[in-house]
Amino acid sequence: MNDHEPRQTPDWVEDAKAEISGMAKEGVHHPSTKPVLTGAAIGAVAGMILPVVSWPIGLAVGAGFAFYQRIRK
């Protein structure tokens, strides 16, 4: 399997649960927290700039995308 392709099995659900749990327990000390918060900030700014999208939607999409990038390995 290519390292740059998303997984085709439901293992990513378990990975996501483990990552969220780790982020909740360790807070800002977890390695995924900073990239996800950065993605949320970028998404919020993009949401403020784009006329159709509001900043909360941009924040959620940015955080979700950054989180996906972290767990897809």
C-alpha positions as CSV (number, residue, x, y, z in Angstrom):
1,M,0.0,0.0,0.0
2,N,1.2,3.5,-0.8
3,D,1.9,5.6,2.2
4,H,0.1,8.6,0.7
5,E,-3.2,6.8,0.0
6,P,-6.0,6.8,2.6
7,R,-6.7,3.5,4.2
8,Q,-9.5,1.4,2.7
9,T,-10.3,-0.4,5.9
10,P,-12.3,0.7,8.9
11,D,-9.0,0.9,10.9
12,W,-9.0,4.7,10.5
13,V,-12.0,4.9,12.8
14,E,-10.0,3.2,15.6
15,D,-7.0,5.5,14.8
16,A,-9.3,8.5,15.0
17,K,-10.7,7.4,18.4
18,A,-7.2,6.8,19.8
19,E,-6.0,10.2,18.5
20,I,-9.0,12.1,19.9
21,S,-8.6,10.3,23.2
22,G,-4.9,11.1,23.3
23,M,-5.6,14.8,22.5
24,A,-8.2,15.0,25.2
25,K,-5.9,13.4,27.9
26,E,-2.7,15.2,27.0
27,G,-4.1,18.6,25.8
28,V,-1.6,20.9,24.2
29,H,1.2,18.4,24.9
30,H,-0.1,15.9,22.4
31,P,1.7,16.0,19.0
32,S,-1.6,16.4,17.0
33,T,-3.0,19.3,19.0
34,K,-0.9,22.1,17.5
35,P,-1.5,21.0,13.8
36,V,-5.2,20.7,14.4
37,L,-5.5,24.1,16.1
38,T,-3.4,25.6,13.3
39,G,-5.8,24.1,10.7
40,A,-8.8,25.4,12.7
41,A,-7.3,28.9,12.7
42,I,-6.6,28.9,9.0
43,G,-10.1,27.6,8.3
44,A,-11.6,30.3,10.5
45,V,-9.7,33.0,8.6
46,A,-10.7,31.5,5.3
47,G,-14.3,31.4,6.5
48,M,-14.2,35.1,7.3
49,I,-12.8,36.0,3.9
50,L,-15.0,33.8,1.8
51,P,-18.5,35.3,1.2
52,V,-20.5,32.0,1.4
53,V,-18.8,30.4,4.4
54,S,-18.9,31.7,7.9
55,W,-16.0,31.5,10.3
56,P,-17.4,28.6,12.5
57,I,-17.8,26.5,9.4
58,G,-14.3,27.3,8.2
59,L,-13.0,26.5,11.7
60,A,-14.6,23.1,11.7
61,V,-13.5,22.3,8.2
62,G,-10.0,23.4,8.8
63,A,-9.7,21.4,12.0
64,G,-11.3,18.4,10.4
65,F,-8.9,18.5,7.5
66,A,-5.9,18.9,9.7
67,F,-7.1,16.0,11.9
68,Y,-7.7,13.8,8.8
69,Q,-4.1,14.5,7.6
70,R,-2.8,13.4,11.0
71,I,-4.6,10.1,11.1
72,R,-4.5,9.0,7.5
73,K,-0.8,8.0,7.7
